[in-house]
Amino acid sequence: MSAMEKTENVRPRGLGIRHVQTLLLFFGMILAFTMRVNMSIAIVAMTANTTGKLTETYSAPPTFDWSHSIQAVILSSFFWGYVVLQIPAGTLARRFGGKILITISLTVNSLTSFFLPVAAKYGGWQLVCACRILQGLTQAFVYPCMHHLISQWIPLEEKGLLSTIIYAGGQLGIAIQLLVGGMIASAWGWPAIFYTNGSLGVIWVVAYLVFGSATPEQSKIISEQELGYIQRSLGRFGEQKHYPVPWKKIMTCLPFWAVIVAHCGQNWGFFTLMTEMPSYMSKVLGFELKRNGILSSLPYLAMYLLSFPMGSMTDRILKKNWLSVTNTRKLFNSIGLFGPAIALIGLSYTSANNLVLAVIMLTLSVGINAGQYTGYMLVHIDLAPNFSGILMGITNFLANIVSIIAPLVCGFIVTDEKDPSEWRKVFFVASGVYVVCNLFFIFFATSERQPWNEPKEADVELEAVANEKKC
């Protein structure tokens, strides 16, 4: 019977609506991340040549006399909102579907981008922080919604490549913003950065409202052949049921904790690199990385480009049955975490006179990290596609707390920014976190569908009775 099912589930030829959804979500990720990091570029121009007063001429946008501490508050304010709504975002994505929430997220971010220059001029840094918090709050929906939409749209046989295309859009967004943000500010002034992001965001929202869909079943333009192919691949037939969230079973699931640990380890290393590398390159190697858009974007471009062969190889391995789904996820997660760990150790011993090797090590540290896209990131969906958005919300909430802690630990370790031995400790800690977290993932993770993904009817009825008694 299984052989017959495989024969029947033939992949439709050519491109389909699932590829349209992939492309739309890919551009959505690009725009979400450009709006996430645009302040890092804009604030340099916003605070350049300050005199303590606003520039009121029409020939140049205003600049602001904000101290370094105020700038740090502005840059971190996005994540205050971002962390808060992670878990609720996963629950809401499952309840209302990914389309409506991702649309709201990009709409609010785009409109807020339009308003930011005015907020800065008339409301000061306090109103700018309020805008960034609002953007963070609504961007909390991005990853849970993406996970939910992938679980609905992407067949198992194509999940490696298509999901990688979507998530790699985030790194491409960072790279694009680093490359062109400074050019835009130089040509038209820093407000143009926000106006550009806002305009592109509005265009995306309109396109997604027209062509996007929460599920294949709700799409009005999908063919019956492609719909059947997706449904058979995902084992989804008939009317989709909405089960109550099995919170206790989720939080006592060891494989899910392996995903949490891997996500936290990934964020520790990634955010250590993203936040501390400019200081290391400047103080130890004598080179200000942020001054060169090409070099500062190179690691993220490498991560983006490497994600595609890794995604394709994942699909090929599964198609050829060379490895099980579980072992394939562990293989690429190991590439994504062990690889940067080794590169970081190499970076820590790179001579201050060898800038080229340092840039290569930095690029490898970030680039090889692309393996995580087909590692722990997909295990959320493997474990429980019905609750993948919720699982992503939980892990992203905890991992982003780690993202805040990691730079603080670095600041505690490094007291003399010009001392290579102190930076070496930071790199060794990050490498150790990468290794330990991935080992935990290797030992305890699995991609086997969990029983609580589709609770038995009896369990659902018992839970409903228990809820009635509570009321």
C-alpha positions in Angstrom: 0.0 0.0 0.0 2.9 2.4 0.8 4.4 1.7 -2.6 1.1 2.6 -4.2 0.8 5.8 -2.3 4.3 6.8 -3.4 3.4 6.2 -7.0 0.2 8.2 -6.8 1.8 11.2 -5.2 3.6 12.5 -8.3 5.1 16.0 -8.0 3.4 18.3 -10.5 5.7 19.5 -13.3 6.9 23.0 -13.4 6.3 25.8 -10.9 3.2 25.9 -8.8 1.3 28.1 -6.3 3.5 26.7 -3.5 6.4 28.3 -5.2 4.5 31.6 -5.4 3.9 31.4 -1.7 7.6 30.7 -1.1 8.6 33.7 -3.2 6.2 36.0 -1.3 7.4 34.8 2.1 11.0 35.1 1.0 10.5 38.8 0.1 8.5 39.2 3.3 11.5 38.0 5.3 13.8 40.3 3.4 11.7 43.3 4.3 11.1 42.3 7.9 14.9 42.1 8.5 15.7 45.3 6.6 13.2 47.1 8.9 14.7 45.3 11.9 18.3 46.5 11.2 17.7 49.8 9.4 18.1 51.8 12.6 21.6 50.5 13.0 22.6 52.2 9.7 20.4 55.3 10.0 21.4 56.2 13.5 25.0 56.9 12.4 23.7 59.6 10.0 21.1 60.8 12.5 23.8 61.6 15.0 26.5 62.8 12.7 27.9 66.4 13.0 25.5 67.2 15.8 25.7 70.7 17.4 23.2 70.2 20.1 20.4 71.6 18.0 18.3 70.3 15.2 19.2 71.2 11.7 16.2 73.1 10.4 17.2 73.7 6.8 15.4 72.0 3.9 18.7 71.1 2.2 19.6 68.5 4.9 17.7 66.3 7.3 17.9 67.1 11.0 20.6 65.5 13.2 20.4 64.8 16.9 22.7 65.2 19.9 22.0 61.8 21.3 24.6 60.3 23.7 26.0 56.8 23.1 23.8 55.5 25.9 20.7 56.9 24.3 21.7 55.4 21.0 22.1 52.0 22.7 18.6 52.3 24.2 17.2 53.1 20.8 19.0 50.2 19.1 17.8 47.7 21.8 14.2 49.0 22.1 13.1 46.8 19.1 13.8 43.7 21.1 11.9 44.8 24.1 8.7 44.4 22.1 10.0 41.5 20.1 10.5 39.2 23.1 7.2 40.0 24.8 4.8 38.6 22.2 6.7 35.5 21.0 4.6 32.8 22.8 1.3 34.5 22.3 2.2 35.0 18.6 2.6 31.3 18.1 -0.9 30.6 19.6 -2.5 33.4 17.5 -0.8 32.1 14.3 -2.4 28.7 14.9 -5.8 30.2 15.7 -6.1 32.8 13.0 -3.7 31.4 10.4 -0.3 32.9 9.3 -1.6 35.1 6.5 -3.5 37.7 8.5 -0.9 38.1 11.2 2.1 38.3 8.8 0.1 40.9 6.8 -0.6 42.9 10.0 3.1 42.7 11.0 4.5 44.0 7.7 1.8 46.7 7.5 2.5 48.1 10.9 6.2 48.0 10.3 5.9 49.7 7.0 3.6 52.5 8.3 5.8 53.0 11.3 8.9 53.3 9.1 7.1 56.2 7.3 6.4 57.8 10.6 9.9 57.4 12.2 11.5 60.5 10.7 8.7 62.7 11.9 8.8 61.0 15.3 12.5 61.7 15.6 12.1 65.4 14.7 9.1 66.2 16.9 9.1 63.5 19.6 12.8 63.0 20.2 14.4 59.7 21.1 11.6 58.7 23.4 9.1 58.6 20.5 11.6 56.8 18.3 11.9 54.1 21.0 8.1 53.8 21.1 8.1 53.3 17.3 10.8 50.6 17.5 9.0 48.8 20.4 5.8 48.8 18.2 7.8 47.3 15.3 9.3 44.7 17.6 5.9 43.8 19.0 4.5 43.1 15.6 7.6 41.4 14.2 7.2 38.9 17.0 4.6 37.3 14.6 7.1 36.8 11.8 8.8 33.5 12.7 5.8 31.8 14.2 3.7 32.7 11.2 6.4 31.6 8.8 6.7 28.3 10.5 2.9 27.8 10.5 2.7 28.8 6.8 5.5 26.4 5.9 3.8 23.6 7.7 0.7 24.2 5.6 2.2 24.8 2.2 5.6 23.0 1.8 5.6 19.3 0.9 8.0 17.1 2.9 10.0 16.3 -0.3 10.7 20.0 -0.9 10.9 21.3 2.6 14.7 21.5 2.8 15.1 23.9 -0.2 11.9 25.9 -0.1 12.0 26.6 3.6 15.6 27.6 3.3 14.8 30.0 0.6 12.2 31.6 2.9 14.4 31.9 6.0 17.5 32.8 4.2 15.7 36.0 3.1 16.4 37.3 6.6 20.2 37.2 6.1 19.8 38.7 2.6 17.8 41.5 4.1 20.6 42.3 6.6 23.2 42.2 3.8 21.1 44.4 1.5 20.5 47.0 4.3 24.2 47.1 5.1 25.1 47.4 1.5 22.7 50.1 0.4 21.7 51.8 3.6 24.7 54.1 3.7 24.4 54.9 0.0 20.8 55.9 0.4 21.6 58.1 3.4 24.5 59.8 1.5 22.4 60.5 -1.6 19.0 61.5 -0.1 19.5 61.7 3.7 18.8 59.3 6.5 14.9 59.6 6.3 15.1 58.0 2.9 16.2 54.8 4.5 12.9 54.6 6.4 10.8 55.8 3.4 12.3 53.2 1.1 11.7 50.4 3.6 8.1 51.6 4.2 7.3 51.9 0.4 8.6 48.4 -0.4 6.7 47.0 2.6 3.4 48.5 1.4 4.0 47.0 -2.1 4.7 43.6 -0.5 1.5 43.8 1.6 -0.6 44.5 -1.5 0.9 41.7 -3.4 0.5 39.2 -0.5 -3.2 40.2 0.0 -3.8 39.4 -3.7 -1.7 36.2 -4.2 -1.1 34.9 -0.7 -3.1 32.3 1.1 -3.1 30.8 4.6 -3.5 27.2 3.4 -3.6 25.4 0.0 -7.2 24.6 0.7 -8.1 28.3 1.0 -6.2 29.2 -2.2 -8.5 30.1 -5.2 -5.8 29.7 -7.8 -4.2 26.4 -6.9 -4.8 23.4 -9.2 -6.4 20.2 -7.9 -3.3 18.3 -8.9 -1.0 20.5 -6.8 -3.4 20.6 -3.9 -3.6 16.8 -3.8 0.2 16.5 -4.0 0.6 18.8 -1.0 -2.1 17.1 1.0 -0.7 13.6 0.4 2.8 14.7 1.2 1.7 16.2 4.5 -0.8 13.5 5.3 -3.6 16.1 5.5 -7.0 15.1 4.2 -10.5 16.4 4.7 -11.4 19.3 7.1 -8.5 20.3 9.3 -9.2 19.9 13.0 -8.1 22.4 15.6 -7.0 20.6 18.7 -6.5 22.2 22.1 -2.9 23.0 22.8 -1.3 20.2 24.9 0.9 22.6 26.9 2.0 20.0 29.5 3.0 17.4 26.8 4.9 20.1 24.9 6.9 21.3 27.9 7.7 17.7 29.0 8.8 16.6 25.5 12.6 16.0 25.7 13.1 16.3 21.8 11.4 19.7 22.0 13.8 20.7 24.8 16.7 19.6 22.5 15.3 22.1 19.9 15.1 24.8 22.6 18.8 24.2 23.6 19.9 24.2 20.0 18.1 27.5 19.3 19.5 29.2 22.4 23.0 28.0 21.5 22.6 29.3 17.9 21.5 32.7 19.1 24.3 33.0 21.7 27.0 32.5 19.0 25.2 34.5 16.3 24.5 37.6 18.4 27.9 37.5 19.9 29.3 37.8 16.4 26.8 40.3 15.2 27.1 42.7 18.2 30.8 42.3 19.1 32.7 41.8 15.8 32.8 45.5 14.9 34.5 46.3 18.2 36.9 43.4 17.9 37.9 44.3 14.3 38.4 48.0 15.3 40.2 47.6 18.7 42.3 44.5 18.1 42.7 44.3 14.3 42.7 48.1 13.8 40.0 48.0 11.2 36.5 49.5 11.5 34.3 46.9 9.8 31.2 49.1 9.8 32.9 51.7 7.5 33.0 49.2 4.7 29.5 48.1 3.5 30.8 45.3 1.4 32.9 43.7 4.1 30.3 44.1 6.8 27.7 42.5 4.6 30.0 39.7 3.4 29.3 37.2 6.2 25.6 37.5 5.8 25.8 37.2 2.0 27.9 34.0 2.6 25.3 32.6 4.9 22.6 33.4 2.3 24.4 31.8 -0.6 25.5 28.7 1.4 21.9 28.1 2.5 20.8 27.0 -0.9 23.2 24.1 -1.5 22.6 22.9 2.0 18.8 23.0 1.5 19.1 21.2 -1.9 21.4 18.6 -0.3 18.9 18.0 2.5 16.1 17.2 -0.1 18.5 15.0 -2.1 19.5 13.0 1.0 15.9 12.4 2.0 14.9 11.6 -1.6 17.7 9.0 -2.0 17.0 7.6 1.5 20.7 8.0 2.4 19.8 9.1 5.9 16.6 9.3 8.0 14.9 12.7 8.5 16.2 12.8 12.1 19.8 12.1 11.1 19.7 14.5 8.2 18.5 17.3 10.6 21.3 16.4 13.0 23.9 16.4 10.3 23.1 19.9 9.0 22.6 21.3 12.5 26.1 20.0 13.3 27.5 21.8 10.2 25.7 24.9 11.3 26.9 24.9 14.9 30.2 22.9 15.0 31.5 24.8 11.9 31.2 28.3 13.4 32.7 26.9 16.7 35.8 25.8 14.9 36.0 29.0 12.8 35.7 31.2 16.0 38.7 29.4 17.6 40.6 30.1 14.4 39.6 33.7 14.5 40.7 34.1 18.1 44.3 33.1 17.1 44.4 35.2 14.0 47.2 37.7 14.1 46.3 41.4 14.1 48.5 41.8 11.1 46.5 39.3 9.0 43.3 41.1 8.2 42.5 39.0 5.2 42.5 35.7 7.3 40.5 37.4 10.0 37.8 38.4 7.5 37.8 34.9 6.1 37.3 33.4 9.5 34.6 35.8 10.3 32.8 35.0 7.1 33.1 31.3 7.7 31.8 31.7 11.3 28.6 33.3 10.0 28.3 31.6 6.6 28.5 28.0 7.7 25.9 28.8 10.2 23.4 28.4 7.3 23.2 24.7 8.3 20.8 25.5 11.1 18.1 26.4 8.6 17.7 22.7 7.7 18.6 21.6 11.2 16.7 22.5 14.4 14.6 25.1 12.6 12.7 22.3 10.7 12.4 20.0 13.7 9.6 22.3 15.1 7.6 21.3 12.1 8.7 17.6 12.1 7.6 17.2 15.7 4.2 18.7 15.5 3.0 20.6 12.4 -0.3 21.3 14.0 1.5 23.3 16.7 4.7 24.4 14.8 3.9 28.1 15.2 3.5 27.7 19.0 6.7 25.7 19.3 8.6 28.3 17.3 7.2 31.1 19.6 8.4 29.3 22.7 11.9 28.6 21.4 12.3 32.1 19.9 11.2 33.7 23.1 13.8 31.9 25.1 16.5 32.2 22.5 16.0 36.0 22.2 16.5 36.3 26.0 19.8 34.6 25.4 20.5 37.1 22.6 20.2 39.9 25.2 22.4 38.1 27.7 25.3 37.1 25.4 26.5 40.7 24.7 26.3 41.4 28.5 28.5 38.4 29.3 30.9 39.6 26.6 31.0 43.0 28.3 31.8 41.4 31.6 34.7 39.4 30.2 36.3 42.1 28.1 37.5 44.9 30.3 40.3 46.0 27.9 39.0 46.0 24.3 42.5 46.1 22.9 43.6 42.9 24.7 43.4 39.9 22.3 43.5 37.4 25.2 40.3 38.7 26.6 38.5 38.5 23.3 39.9 34.9 23.0 37.9 34.1 26.1 34.7 35.4 24.5 35.3 33.3 21.4 36.0 30.2 23.4 32.8 30.7 25.4 30.8 31.1 22.2 32.5 28.0 20.7 31.8 26.0 23.9 28.1 27.0 23.8 27.8 26.0 20.2 29.4 22.6 20.9 27.5 21.8 24.1 24.1 22.8 22.7 24.6 20.9 19.5 25.7 17.8 21.4 22.5 18.0 23.4 20.6 18.3 20.2 22.4 15.2 18.7 21.6 13.1 21.7 18.0 14.0 22.3 16.4 15.4 19.2 14.2 13.5 16.8 12.1 14.3 13.8 9.5 11.7 14.5 5.9 13.0 14.6 4.8 13.3 18.3 1.6 11.6 19.5 0.3 14.9 20.9 0.3 16.5 17.5 -3.0 14.8 16.9 -4.6 14.0 20.3 -7.0 11.1 20.5 -10.6 12.1 20.5 -11.0 10.7 24.0 -8.2 12.9 25.2 -9.8 16.0 23.6 -13.2 15.1 25.2 -11.6 14.6 28.6 -9.9 18.0 28.4 -13.1 19.7 27.3 -14.9 18.2 30.3 -12.1 19.4 32.6 -12.3 22.9 31.2 -16.1 22.9 31.8 -15.6 21.9 35.4 -13.1 24.7 35.9 -15.7 27.2 34.6 
